[in-house]
Amino acid sequence: MARDKNRLVSFQEALGQRLRLAAAQPKRESRLAVRVAEHNLLLDLGDIAEVAQINQFSPVPFAKSWFLGIANVRGTLYAVSDLSAWMQGSRRSAMTAATRVVLLGQRLARLRTAVMVDRVVGLRLLDSMKPQPEVELAAWEKARLTDADGIVWREADLSKLVEQQEFLQVV
């Protein structure tokens, strides 16, 4: 019994030490990396509620070509825009097996907005990227960054995106 108690105390001490070491480490910020047309975008995970594969939208009459319509996601209605078509001012993107819809999260939940992206690439760490100096940013961009492979990433500010007048005017 004493031996089990010593093991438990040792385990708790080791766990406590690992937690203290982890807390002392610098926080590493990551972003969801997505592909939209020929653009690589980084989305703040705090702005995202969910990434889903949604193929059916209820169309809205007289809506702009980039507005896909309304999607019902577990009883909640979302206004879904094709981000690629909106960014390029062109017609809708083709839906593929890789196409995903990013549902905007709690901070932006009052808008019940979602954006369609061509594909989700994965997570990227911001501290492993270098900022591109003196680049003219779009109104909805936070920064442009270059990763170790030389790929340029546009860090999107989704709260600014959904405030853009041209993004809000769907009809």
N, C-alpha and C positions, 0 to 999 in steps of 0.2 A: 504494500500500500504506500509506504514512504517513497519507494522507487517511482511509482506512478506519479506521485505528487511532485517529485523532483523533475520528472520529465515535463510535466505540465508547466511548472515554473520556468524551466529552461525554454520551452516553446514560447511562452508568453513574453519572456525577456527578448528572445530573438525576434519575435514578431514586432514588438515595440521598437526595437532598434531599426528594423527594416522600414517601419512606418516613418520614423524620424528622418531616416536617410532620404526616403522618397519625398517627404515634405520639404526637405532642404534643396532638392533638385529644382532647377528653373522649370517653369511651366512651358510646355511645348504646345504651341497652338497648331491645330490642324484644320484643314478645310476640305469640303467635299469637292473633288475635281470632276467636272463634267465637260462634255464636248457639245458645242452648239455651232452648227455649220462648220466653218474653218477656225472657230475660236475655241480656246481653252479657258474655261471659267473656273474660279474658285468661289465656293459658296460657304458662308459662315454656318456651321452646324447649329448654332443657336437660333438661326432663322428658319430652320427646316423642321417640320413636324414629321414628315415621312417621305419616302421615295417609293412610288408605286408604279405598277404596270397597268395602265388604264387605256382601254381601246375604244370605249364608247362615250360619246359626248352628245348631249342634247343641243342641237344647233340653235343659235339665236338669229332671228331674221334681221337682215340689213347690217350684220356685224362686219367688221373689217376682216380681211382675209386671214390675218394672223390670230384672230380670236377663234379658238376651237369650239367653245360653247361651255355648257355646264356639265359637271360630272358629280354623280352621287357617290360619295365615299363613306360607307357605313352610316348612312343617314344624314350626312352633312354635305351640303351643296357647295361646290367650288367653281369659281370662274377660271377657266383654263386657257392660257395663251401659249401659242407656239413661239417660244423665245427666239428661235432661229429666224423665223419669218419676220418677227417684229424687229430684230436687230438689222436685218438686211433690207427690210421694206419690200420683201418679195412674197410670193405665194407660199402656202403651207409646205412643211417638210413631209417627206414620206415617212410613214409609220413603219418601223422595222421591229425585229425581236429585241433590239437593244434600246429602243425608245422608252423613256421613263418620264413620269410626271412627278415633279417636286412640289409637295404641298407645303406652303409656307407655315411657319410655326407660331407659337404662342404670342410673341411680340407683335406679329403681323396678323394674328388670327381674326381681328375685327373685319378684315377685308375678305377673308375666305378665298384667297387667291392661290393658284397653282400655275406652274410653268412647265411646259414640255421641253425636254432636252433630248438631243440625239442619242447620247449614251452617258452612263456614269463610268468614270475612269477609276475612281477609288479615293483614298485619302492622301493628302499631301501636307507635309510639314512646312509651315511658313519660315521657320528659322533656317531651313536648308536652301532658301531661295534668296536671290539678290534683287533689290528694287531697281527698276529701270528709271534712271533720272531724266528729268526734263522731257517727259512724254505727256502729250495732251490727252487727258482722260475724258471719257464720256461722263455725263452728269451722274450716272448710276455706278461709276467705278470708284473703288477706294484706292487701288494701286495697280501697277503692272509689275510683274515679277518674272525673273528668269530662273529656271531650275538648273541643276547641275548638268543636265543634258542639253542646255541651251534652248529649251522650250519656253516660249513666252506664255504667261498665265495672266488673265485679267481677273483681279479680285473684285467681285460684284458686291455692291451694297444693296441688298434686296429691299431694305426700307426706303432707299432713295428711288429704286426702280419702280416700286408700286406707287410712288408719289408723282412720277413723271406724268404730265398732262396727256402726252400722246399715248402713254401706256393705259391710262384710265379711260380714254375715249375709244371705246370698242365699237361704237356704232357711228 
